[in-house]
């Protein structure tokens, strides 16, 4: 199954432990984030939890989760710091009502001439038996001052994991400038592996 010419999506149960993390530095420091009755996840070491300064509350949006920003890297090129997040979208949420719509929204046509795509997270079978899981990647650009995506802006690589319980869906997301994507991918893989959905 291909979404608008992007990477082929994979339907499979998610990993008990991530593959490809051997030899990577530890990415968990024992901080467990529990998001109400929705999920638990281990927060990567050094990644800062973002707080929302304005806008609708989680209860108003019916979207519950956590967003993290990577540690500051003085040697990094221009562009936003890598981010990862985990959210539960209730069936009556104000954004994307279904997992299918969320996936459509977060995939876009591949720019002409682009031949290298973001790598999918390495996963194994077994973590979420019985829950349909879709893994896919995307490429986009940073938003400009007017909050529009500017094709001349910094290229961003993204990976997504969408997990579908009986009601609503979970979305785990990793986004980084393309030259920082690979460095943060092991942390995202460990984040995925630690994710515990509380709704089945």
N, CA, C and O of each residue as an XYZ file, in Angstrom:
800
protein
N       0.852     -1.188      0.000
C       0.000      0.000      0.000
C       0.881      1.229      0.000
O       1.722      1.367      0.888
N       0.728      2.121     -0.948
C       1.549      3.307     -1.047
C       0.682      4.539     -0.920
O      -0.399      4.595     -1.505
N       1.136      5.534     -0.162
C       0.390      6.771      0.010
C       1.048      7.863     -0.808
O       2.126      8.339     -0.453
N       0.416      8.267     -1.896
C       0.877      9.384     -2.713
C       2.327      9.238     -3.126
O       3.060     10.226     -3.162
N       2.749      8.044     -3.433
C       4.094      7.843     -3.939
C       5.160      7.776     -2.873
O       6.344      7.710     -3.204
N       4.788      7.790     -1.593
C       5.797      7.715     -0.546
C       6.137      6.275     -0.237
O       5.731      5.356     -0.947
N       6.891      6.091      0.836
C       7.307      4.747      1.207
C       6.114      3.839      1.406
O       5.037      4.283      1.804
N       6.313      2.565      1.126
C       5.262      1.586      1.339
C       5.000      1.471      2.829
O       5.937      1.383      3.622
N       3.721      1.471      3.217
C       3.355      1.358      4.619
C       3.319     -0.108      5.010
O       3.006     -0.973      4.193
N       3.640     -0.378      6.269
C       3.674     -1.751      6.752
C       2.626     -1.926      7.828
O       2.585     -1.150      8.783
N       1.775     -2.936      7.691
C       0.816     -3.294      8.729
C       1.398     -4.466      9.498
O       1.550     -5.561      8.956
N       1.728     -4.233     10.778
C       2.311     -5.287     11.577
C       2.267     -4.896     13.033
O       2.210     -3.709     13.354
N       2.293     -5.900     13.945
C       2.401     -5.578     15.360
C       3.754     -4.928     15.622
O       4.729     -5.193     14.919
N       3.803     -4.074     16.642
C       5.011     -3.301     16.890
C       5.991     -4.074     17.758
O       5.645     -5.119     18.309
N       7.219     -3.563     17.883
C       8.324     -4.298     18.482
C       8.256     -4.384     19.990
O       7.818     -3.457     20.672
N       8.706     -5.537     20.498
C       8.966     -5.658     21.925
C      10.207     -4.854     22.246
O      10.255     -4.147     23.253
N      11.200     -4.962     21.401
C      12.401     -4.143     21.525
C      12.823     -3.765     20.134
O      12.598     -4.508     19.178
N      13.450     -2.581     20.019
C      13.785     -2.138     18.674
C      14.996     -2.872     18.164
O      15.919     -3.190     18.914
N      14.978     -3.139     16.865
C      16.154     -3.682     16.222
C      16.984     -2.505     15.764
O      16.447     -1.424     15.521
N      18.278     -2.698     15.644
C      19.130     -1.627     15.172
C      19.569     -0.697     16.276
O      20.263      0.282     16.001
N      19.188     -0.966     17.544
C      19.599     -0.092     18.638
C      20.867     -0.587     19.315
O      21.426      0.122     20.152
N      21.334     -1.779     18.979
C      22.537     -2.308     19.609
C      23.693     -1.366     19.347
O      23.907     -0.917     18.221
N      24.437     -1.073     20.407
C      25.568     -0.185     20.259
C      25.201      1.279     20.369
O      26.096      2.123     20.408
N      23.922      1.619     20.420
C      23.500      3.003     20.573
C      23.619      3.400     22.036
O      23.519      2.537     22.908
N      23.830      4.675     22.331
C      23.880      5.106     23.724
C      22.519      4.943     24.374
O      21.501      4.948     23.682
N      22.482      4.797     25.711
C      21.197      4.661     26.392
C      20.315      5.862     26.084
O      20.792      6.996     26.043
N      19.034      5.614     25.869
C      18.129      6.705     25.523
C      16.995      6.860     26.534
O      16.145      7.736     26.375
N      16.972      6.017     27.575
C      15.935      6.148     28.585
C      16.580      6.414     29.938
O      17.592      5.799     30.272
N      16.006      7.321     30.716
C      16.568      7.626     32.026
C      15.597      7.315     33.150
O      15.734      7.841     34.255
N      14.618      6.465     32.876
C      13.684      6.063     33.910
C      12.484      6.981     34.044
O      11.613      6.715     34.873
N      12.400      8.051     33.263
C      11.245      8.936     33.333
C      10.085      8.289     32.581
O      10.150      8.097     31.367
N       9.052      7.963     33.294
C       7.870      7.369     32.671
C       6.777      8.427     32.625
O       6.420      9.016     33.645
N       6.256      8.656     31.435
C       5.137      9.583     31.277
C       3.863      8.771     31.166
O       3.747      7.899     30.304
N       2.900      9.055     32.042
C       1.595      8.403     31.951
C       0.575      9.445     31.517
O       0.381     10.458     32.189
N      -0.066      9.191     30.400
C      -1.060     10.101     29.850
C      -2.452      9.586     30.205
O      -3.092      8.894     29.413
N      -2.911      9.938     31.414
C      -4.237      9.550     31.877
C      -4.480      8.057     31.748
O      -3.641      7.236     32.119
N      -5.657      7.723     31.208
C      -6.036      6.323     31.001
C      -5.691      5.852     29.603
O      -6.204      4.827     29.154
N      -4.806      6.602     28.885
C      -4.579      6.337     27.469
C      -3.295      5.562     27.175
O      -3.327      4.579     26.435
N      -2.163      5.993     27.747
C      -0.909      5.284     27.469
C       0.177      5.666     28.470
O       0.061      6.644     29.208
N       1.234      4.860     28.466
C       2.461      5.156     29.193
C       3.614      5.053     28.208
O       3.564      4.258     27.270
N       4.658      5.858     28.420
C       5.831      5.803     27.546
C       7.043      6.301     28.324
O       6.922      7.160     29.197
N       8.200      5.757     28.003
C       9.447      6.159     28.630
C      10.053      7.314     27.839
O      10.145      7.242     26.614
N      10.468      8.379     28.529
C      10.980      9.571     27.864
C      12.487      9.457     27.644
O      13.214      9.110     28.575
N      12.969      9.740     26.443
C      14.407      9.621     26.164
C      15.231     10.601     26.991
O      14.809     11.726     27.260
N      16.385     10.157     27.376
C      17.286     10.980     28.172
C      17.650     12.263     27.423
O      18.024     12.226     26.250
N      17.536     13.384     28.112
C      17.935     14.659     27.543
C      16.870     15.360     26.722
O      16.997     16.554     26.450
N      15.827     14.655     26.321
C      14.761     15.269     25.524
C      13.813     16.013     26.465
O      13.385     15.459     27.477
N      13.485     17.263     26.135
C      12.663     18.111     26.997
C      11.199     18.047     26.602
O      10.860     18.065     25.419
N      10.338     17.972     27.603
C       8.905     17.942     27.347
C       8.407     19.351     27.057
O       8.690     20.282     27.811
N       7.670     19.504     25.971
C       7.125     20.809     25.596
C       5.829     21.069     26.343
O       5.058     20.151     26.622
N       5.605     22.339     26.661
C       4.340     22.732     27.262
C       3.597     23.619     26.277
O       4.210     24.394     25.542
N       2.288     23.504     26.266
C       1.474     24.292     25.346
C       1.212     25.653     25.965
O       0.712     25.731     27.088
N       1.542     26.734     25.253
C       1.375     28.084     25.784
C       0.012     28.673     25.450
O      -0.436     29.595     26.132
N      -0.650     28.172     24.431
C      -1.926     28.746     24.019
C      -2.711     27.698     23.254
O      -2.221     26.600     22.989
N      -3.941     28.055     22.903
C      -4.772     27.144     22.129
C      -5.732     26.359     22.998
O      -5.792     26.543     24.213
N      -6.482     25.482     22.352
C      -7.466     24.676     23.053
C      -6.789     23.663     23.969
O      -5.662     23.238     23.714
N      -7.475     23.287     25.022
C      -6.958     22.273     25.939
C      -7.075     20.891     25.315
O      -7.781     20.703     24.325
N      -6.368     19.917     25.909
C      -6.468     18.532     25.438
C      -7.916     18.053     25.471
O      -8.387     17.387     24.549
N      -8.615     18.405     26.555
C     -10.008     17.960     26.700
C     -10.901     18.565     25.619
O     -11.822     17.913     25.128
N     -10.621     19.815     25.253
C     -11.414     20.444     24.196
C     -11.122     19.827     22.830
O     -12.028     19.626     22.021
N      -9.850     19.532     22.585
C      -9.480     18.933     21.296
C      -9.745     17.447     21.249
O      -9.890     16.880     20.166
N      -9.812     16.796     22.415
C      -9.923     15.339     22.531
C      -8.682     14.646     21.937
O      -8.772     13.590     21.311
N      -7.533     15.281     22.160
C      -6.239     14.727     21.755
C      -5.333     14.821     22.967
O      -5.126     15.906     23.511
N      -4.784     13.675     23.396
C      -4.051     13.611     24.657
C      -2.657     13.050     24.407
O      -2.510     11.982     23.813
N      -1.632     13.775     24.861
C      -0.309     13.232     24.608
C       0.825     14.077     25.126
O       0.650     14.983     25.940
N       2.014     13.738     24.614
C       3.243     14.381     25.043
C       4.117     14.653     23.817
O       4.196     13.827     22.908
N       4.778     15.827     23.800
C       5.699     16.199     22.728
C       7.045     16.539     23.340
O       7.115     17.241     24.349
N       8.110     16.044     22.732
C       9.468     16.212     23.251
C      10.363     16.867     22.215
O      10.175     16.683     21.012
N      11.354     17.646     22.696
C      12.328     18.290     21.830
C      13.712     17.740     22.155
O      14.045     17.536     23.322
N      14.519     17.500     21.119
C      15.854     16.926     21.293
C      16.769     17.873     22.061
O      16.539     19.082     22.089
N      17.808     17.320     22.685
C      18.801     18.171     23.363
C      19.445     19.138     22.370
O      19.575     18.829     21.186
N      19.845     20.304     22.864
C      20.485     21.310     22.022
C      21.788     20.764     21.454
O      22.582     20.153     22.171
N      21.999     20.985     20.178
C      23.225     20.548     19.502
C      23.873     21.763     18.846
O      23.413     22.213     17.796
N      24.951     22.310     19.458
C      25.566     23.521     18.903
C      26.203     23.308     17.538
O      26.447     24.274     16.815
N      26.475     22.062     17.174
C      27.114     21.791     15.886
C      26.102     21.588     14.760
O      26.480     21.442     13.598
N      24.809     21.579     15.112
C      23.779     21.303     14.104
C      23.637     22.468     13.146
O      23.909     23.618     13.489
N      23.205     22.145     11.936
C      22.929     23.177     10.933
C      21.622     23.885     11.278
O      21.014     23.628     12.317
N      21.210     24.769     10.398
C      19.971     25.503     10.622
C      18.775     24.550     10.681
O      18.844     23.400     10.248
N      17.697     25.064     11.223
C      16.469     24.279     11.252
C      16.022     23.978     12.663
O      16.774     24.152     13.622
N      14.802     23.528     12.779
C      14.232     23.196     14.074
C      14.944     22.002     14.693
O      15.529     21.176     13.993
N      14.884     21.929     16.015
C      15.401     20.757     16.707
C      14.495     19.569     16.420
O      13.291     19.749     16.240
N      15.046     18.354     16.373
C      14.198     17.170     16.206
C      13.140     17.088     17.300
O      13.363     17.515     18.433
N      11.992     16.538     16.945
C      10.904     16.370     17.898
C      10.315     14.974     17.767
O      10.335     14.372     16.694
N       9.792     14.472     18.877
C       9.011     13.239     18.831
C       7.807     13.418     19.736
O       7.818     14.232     20.659
N       6.772     12.648     19.457
C       5.538     12.782     20.231
C       4.762     11.479     20.229
O       4.962     10.610     19.381
N       3.874     11.369     21.202
C       2.912     10.268     21.261
C       1.584     10.877     21.674
O       1.512     11.598     22.669
N       0.528     10.591     20.913
C      -0.790     11.143     21.209
C      -1.868     10.085     21.017
O      -1.753      9.192     20.177
N      -2.922     10.214     21.825
C      -4.134      9.431     21.609
C      -5.196     10.371     21.054
O      -5.473     11.417     21.642
N      -5.787     10.003     19.928
C      -6.862     10.761     19.287
C      -8.185     10.056     19.577
O      -8.451      8.972     19.059
N      -9.009     10.687     20.411
C     -10.323     10.114     20.714
C     -11.209     10.154     19.468
O     -10.958     10.956     18.568
N     -12.243      9.304     19.394
C     -13.081      9.248     18.183
C     -13.719     10.580     17.814
O     -13.963     10.836     16.635
N     -13.996     11.439     18.805
C     -14.642     12.723     18.523
C     -13.654     13.888     18.577
O     -14.040     15.010     18.905
N     -12.380     13.631     18.259
C     -11.367     14.685     18.304
C     -11.632     15.752     17.237
O     -12.350     15.512     16.266
N     -11.043     16.926     17.436
C     -11.299     18.064     16.545
C     -10.347     18.133     15.364
O     -10.462     19.048     14.549
N      -9.412     17.201     15.241
C      -8.423     17.265     14.159
C      -8.730     16.243     13.076
O      -9.434     16.544     12.111
N      -8.209     15.049     13.233
C      -8.383     13.984     12.241
C      -9.192     12.867     12.883
O      -8.701     12.166     13.768
N     -10.419     12.704     12.440
C     -11.364     11.802     13.114
C     -10.927     10.344     13.070
O     -11.210      9.585     13.997
N     -10.243      9.948     12.006
C      -9.871      8.544     11.852
C      -8.376      8.409     11.593
O      -7.717      9.360     11.172
N      -7.858      7.225     11.847
C      -6.449      6.944     11.554
C      -6.182      7.094     10.062
O      -5.122      7.577      9.666
N      -7.136      6.684      9.237
C      -6.961      6.788      7.784
C      -6.787      8.245      7.356
O      -5.949      8.554      6.509
N      -7.583      9.138      7.947
C      -7.452     10.560      7.598
C      -6.120     11.104      8.095
O      -5.462     11.861      7.381
N      -5.710     10.735      9.299
C      -4.420     11.188      9.839
C      -3.290     10.806      8.892
O      -2.404     11.614      8.612
N      -3.325      9.577      8.406
C      -2.281      9.107      7.486
C      -2.308      9.904      6.189
O      -1.256     10.283      5.676
N      -3.492     10.163      5.655
C      -3.587     10.969      4.430
C      -3.030     12.373      4.639
O      -2.320     12.900      3.783
N      -3.356     12.977      5.786
C      -2.904     14.332      6.076
C      -1.381     14.403      6.162
O      -0.773     15.391      5.750
N      -0.776     13.351      6.697
C       0.669     13.376      6.951
C       1.490     12.668      5.882
O       2.631     12.276      6.121
N       0.908     12.510      4.716
C       1.683     12.073      3.564
C       1.447     13.084      2.454
O       0.372     13.675      2.358
N       2.449     13.275      1.624
C       2.334     14.247      0.539
C       3.166     13.762     -0.633
O       4.022     12.895     -0.459
N       2.933     14.302     -1.826
C       3.699     13.843     -2.982
C       5.193     14.067     -2.790
O       5.612     15.063     -2.201
N       5.980     13.141     -3.288
C       7.433     13.267     -3.216
C       7.898     14.341     -4.192
O       7.499     14.310     -5.356
N       8.739     15.303     -3.756
C       9.235     16.313     -4.694
C       9.993     15.670     -5.850
O      10.661     14.651     -5.672
N       9.888     16.263     -7.021
C      10.563     15.749     -8.205
C      12.071     15.717     -7.960
O      12.643     16.672     -7.434
N      12.700     14.625     -8.341
C      14.151     14.517     -8.221
C      14.633     13.957     -6.897
O      15.830     13.725     -6.725
N      13.715     13.733     -5.951
C      14.138     13.195     -4.654
C      14.167     11.674     -4.740
O      13.177     11.051     -5.124
N      15.296     11.078     -4.384
C      15.440      9.623     -4.498
C      15.764      8.948     -3.162
O      15.748      7.721     -3.067
N      16.055      9.741     -2.139
C      16.396      9.175     -0.833
C      15.274      9.524      0.136
O      14.938     10.695      0.311
N      14.699      8.504      0.762
C      13.576      8.717      1.660
C      14.005      8.484      3.105
O      14.995      7.798      3.361
N      13.250      9.062      4.056
C      13.538      8.775      5.461
C      13.430      7.280      5.743
O      12.587      6.592      5.167
N      14.276      6.789      6.620
C      14.243      5.369      6.982
C      13.092      5.103      7.939
O      12.815      5.905      8.830
N      12.427      3.975      7.749
C      11.402      3.559      8.694
C      12.055      3.075      9.976
O      13.152      2.519      9.932
N      11.404      3.274     11.125
C      11.948      2.715     12.363
C      12.080      1.199     12.256
O      11.233      0.533     11.661
N      13.144      0.664     12.835
C      13.345     -0.787     12.860
C      12.450     -1.379     13.944
O      12.526     -0.963     15.100
N      11.603     -2.343     13.588
C      10.701     -2.955     14.558
C      10.639     -4.462     14.330
O      11.001     -4.964     13.266
N      10.169     -5.171     15.360
C       9.934     -6.613     15.269
C       8.494     -6.886     15.656
O       7.811     -6.033     16.222
N       8.043     -8.098     15.339
C       6.688     -8.492     15.711
C       6.570     -8.668     17.220
O       7.554     -8.971     17.894
N       5.349     -8.475     17.753
C       5.075     -8.935     19.093
C       4.581     -7.929     20.100
O       3.952     -8.336     21.077
N       4.819     -6.640     19.934
C       4.504     -5.695     20.996
C       3.010     -5.472     21.175
O       2.513     -5.514     22.300
N       2.289     -5.238     20.093
C       0.883     -4.897     20.204
C       0.026     -5.926     19.473
O      -0.697     -5.586     18.537
N       0.107     -7.157     19.893
C      -0.653     -8.216     19.239
C      -2.139     -7.887     19.286
O      -2.679     -7.527     20.333
N      -2.778     -8.016     18.155
C      -4.197     -7.730     18.082
C      -4.529     -6.288     17.731
O      -5.684     -5.978     17.438
N      -3.527     -5.387     17.756
C      -3.767     -3.993     17.395
C      -3.119     -3.715     16.041
O      -1.915     -3.907     15.870
N      -3.910     -3.270     15.100
C      -3.405     -2.948     13.776
C      -2.451     -1.766     13.873
O      -2.766     -0.755     14.500
N      -1.293     -1.896     13.254
C      -0.250     -0.876     13.332
C       0.235     -0.546     11.935
O       0.493     -1.444     11.134
N       0.360      0.738     11.641
C       0.878      1.160     10.348
C       2.087      2.060     10.565
O       2.055      2.977     11.386
N       3.154      1.787      9.819
C       4.404      2.529      9.935
C       4.694      3.157      8.578
O       4.666      2.472      7.556
N       4.975      4.466      8.565
C       5.266      5.115      7.287
C       6.146      6.333      7.516
O       6.253      6.828      8.638
N       6.764      6.806      6.472
C       7.621      7.989      6.539
C       7.161      9.032      5.539
O       6.406      8.739      4.612
N       7.630     10.252      5.743
C       7.203     11.377      4.932
C       8.342     12.387      4.835
O       9.255     12.388      5.661
N       8.282     13.234      3.834
C       9.214     14.345      3.711
C       8.404     15.612      3.519
O       7.432     15.630      2.764
N       8.809     16.679      4.212
C       8.122     17.959      4.089
C       9.152     19.068      4.296
O      10.354     18.806      4.253
N       8.705     20.285      4.518
C       9.598     21.420      4.766
C       9.081     22.217      5.957
O       7.899     22.162      6.296
N       9.995     22.960      6.585
C       9.596     23.794      7.707
C       8.605     24.864      7.266
O       8.607     25.304      6.117
N       7.774     25.261      8.192
C       6.830     26.336      7.915
C       7.537     27.681      7.972
O       8.447     27.888      8.775
N       7.105     28.587      7.111
C       7.666     29.930      7.088
C       7.007     30.822      8.125
O       6.203     30.351      8.930
N       7.343     32.114      8.113
C       6.789     33.056      9.097
C       5.269     33.113      9.093
O       4.661     33.411     10.121
N       4.651     32.834      7.956
C       3.193     32.880      7.878
C       2.547     31.534      8.190
O       1.365     31.324      7.917
N       3.348     30.610      8.776
C       2.878     29.285      9.168
C       2.492     28.427      7.978
O       1.757     27.450      8.126
N       2.987     28.787      6.784
C       2.778     27.956      5.605
C       4.034     27.148      5.335
O       5.144     27.594      5.626
N       3.858     25.957      4.778
C       5.016     25.147      4.427
C       5.677     25.764      3.208
O       5.048     25.939      2.165
N       6.952     26.089      3.353
C       7.707     26.749      2.293
C       8.613     25.725      1.620
O       9.478     25.134      2.265
N       8.411     25.517      0.321
C       9.204     24.523     -0.408
C      10.690     24.862     -0.399
O      11.523     23.999     -0.674
N      11.030     26.116     -0.083
C      12.434     26.508     -0.018
C      12.994     26.386      1.394
O      14.179     26.632      1.619
N      12.140     26.005      2.348
C      12.582     25.892      3.730
C      13.400     24.636      3.982
O      13.629     23.837      3.075
N      13.839     24.473      5.228
C      14.628     23.306      5.617
C      13.813     22.038      5.382
O      12.648     21.965      5.774
N      14.420     21.045      4.746
C      13.731     19.778      4.488
C      13.647     18.974      5.777
O      14.646     18.786      6.471
N      12.463     18.508      6.084
C      12.226     17.693      7.271
C      11.904     16.262      6.866
O      11.160     16.023      5.914
N      12.478     15.313      7.605
C      12.149     13.900      7.440
C      11.328     13.480      8.649
O      11.623     13.869      9.780
N      10.295     12.681      8.400
C       9.396     12.272      9.467
C       9.101     10.780      9.392
O       9.040     10.198      8.309
N       8.921     10.175     10.556
C       8.428      8.802     10.635
C       7.240      8.767     11.577
O       7.186      9.505     12.560
N       6.284      7.896     11.262
C       5.046      7.788     12.021
C       4.741      6.324     12.333
O       5.037      5.427     11.543
N       4.144      6.106     13.499
C       3.575      4.811     13.856
C       2.148      5.081     14.306
O       1.931      5.832     15.257
N       1.184      4.487     13.642
C      -0.229      4.677     13.976
C      -0.785      3.337     14.446
O      -0.727      2.340     13.726
N      -1.323      3.327     15.658
C      -1.822      2.112     16.300
C      -3.321      2.279     16.520
O      -3.770      3.316     17.010
N      -4.087      1.267     16.160
C      -5.544      1.397     16.182
C      -6.182      0.419     17.167
O      -6.321     -0.765     16.859
N      -6.578      0.909     18.365
C      -7.392      0.069     19.260
C      -8.853      0.079     18.786
O      -9.142      0.508     17.669
N      -9.763     -0.393     19.632
C     -11.171     -0.459     19.221
C     -11.760      0.923     18.963
O     -12.578      1.083     18.057
N     -11.361      1.916     19.740
C     -11.882      3.263     19.569
C     -10.729      4.259     19.489
O      -9.774      4.171     20.261
N     -10.817      5.204     18.560
C      -9.760      6.192     18.400
C      -8.491      5.562     17.852
O      -8.518      4.458     17.309
N      -7.369      6.279     18.001
C      -6.091      5.741     17.538
C      -4.942      6.470     18.227
O      -5.088      7.581     18.739
N      -3.802      5.803     18.219
C      -2.562      6.380     18.734
C      -1.683      6.782     17.557
O      -1.654      6.103     16.531
N      -0.963      7.897     17.716
C      -0.005      8.319     16.699
C       1.312      8.683     17.377
O       1.354      9.570     18.229
N       2.378      7.998     16.997
C       3.726      8.320     17.443
C       4.459      8.928     16.256
O       4.375      8.415     15.140
N       5.173     10.014     16.492
C       5.742     10.784     15.378
C       7.160     11.256     15.717
O       7.443     11.658     16.845
N       8.026     11.199     14.733
C       9.388     11.720     14.858
C       9.668     12.607     13.664
O       9.447     12.193     12.525
N      10.155     13.830     13.899
C      10.414     14.786     12.839
C      11.750     15.470     13.092
O      12.033     15.899     14.210
N      12.582     15.572     12.037
C      13.899     16.192     12.196
C      14.385     16.730     10.858
O      14.026     16.191      9.811
N      15.211     17.804     10.873
C      15.893     18.188      9.638
C      16.643     16.980      9.095
O      17.167     16.183      9.872
N      16.704     16.832      7.780
C      17.216     15.592      7.196
C      18.627     15.244      7.664
O      18.964     14.064      7.762
N      19.473     16.261      7.961
C      20.831     15.945      8.387
C      20.922     15.540      9.848
O      21.993     15.147     10.310
N      19.811     15.629     10.590
C      19.794     15.216     12.002
C      18.878     14.019     12.230
O      18.791     13.505     13.345
N      18.197     13.574     11.176
C      17.205     12.507     11.316
C      17.838     11.202     11.822
O      17.343     10.606     12.778
N      18.917     10.765     11.193
C      19.521      9.470     11.534
C      20.015      9.439     12.977
O      19.905      8.413     13.648
N      20.559     10.558     13.458
C      21.113     10.590     14.813
C      20.033     10.377     15.868
O      20.295      9.765     16.904
N      18.817     10.876     15.618
C      17.754     10.748     16.602
C      16.891      9.520     16.446
O      16.066      9.235     17.314
N      17.060      8.777     15.349
C      16.196      7.630     15.092
C      16.288      6.551     16.178
O      15.249      6.007     16.553
N      17.483      6.208     16.710
C      17.517      5.211     17.792
C      16.701      5.623     19.015
O      16.076      4.775     19.653
N      16.699      6.911     19.350
C      15.893      7.371     20.479
C      14.412      7.172     20.193
O      13.653      6.794     21.085
N      13.995      7.425     18.950
C      12.591      7.219     18.592
C      12.238      5.740     18.622
O      11.144      5.377     19.053
N      13.140      4.886     18.175
C      12.885      3.450     18.201
C      12.702      2.957     19.636
O      11.833      2.127     19.903
N      13.532      3.474     20.571
C      13.385      3.093     21.975
C      12.087      3.650     22.555
O      11.439      2.997     23.373
N      11.712      4.840     22.138
C      10.449      5.466     22.541
C       9.276      4.579     22.110
O       8.358      4.328     22.890
N       9.320      4.110     20.858
C       8.291      3.201     20.345
C       8.248      1.921     21.182
O       7.182      1.480     21.610
N       9.425      1.337     21.406
C       9.488      0.056     22.115
C       8.958      0.162     23.535
O       8.451     -0.820     24.076
N       9.065      1.345     24.154
C       8.603      1.529     25.530
C       7.117      1.876     25.606
O       6.535      1.895     26.691
N       6.509      2.150     24.455
C       5.131      2.632     24.441
C       4.163      1.543     24.890
O       4.217      0.411     24.410
N       3.279      1.901     25.814
C       2.304      0.937     26.339
C       0.900      1.514     26.187
O       0.514      2.384     26.967
N       0.130      1.056     25.209
C      -1.251      1.543     25.079
C      -2.120      0.981     26.194
O      -2.065     -0.212     26.493
N      -2.916      1.837     26.802
C      -3.801      1.392     27.888
C      -5.218      1.129     27.409
O      -6.062      0.646     28.165
N      -5.472      1.451     26.147
C      -6.758      1.122     25.530
C      -6.522      0.027     24.506
O      -5.553      0.094     23.749
N      -7.366     -0.956     24.467
C      -7.199     -2.070     23.541
C      -8.356     -2.133     22.570
O      -8.392     -3.011     21.709
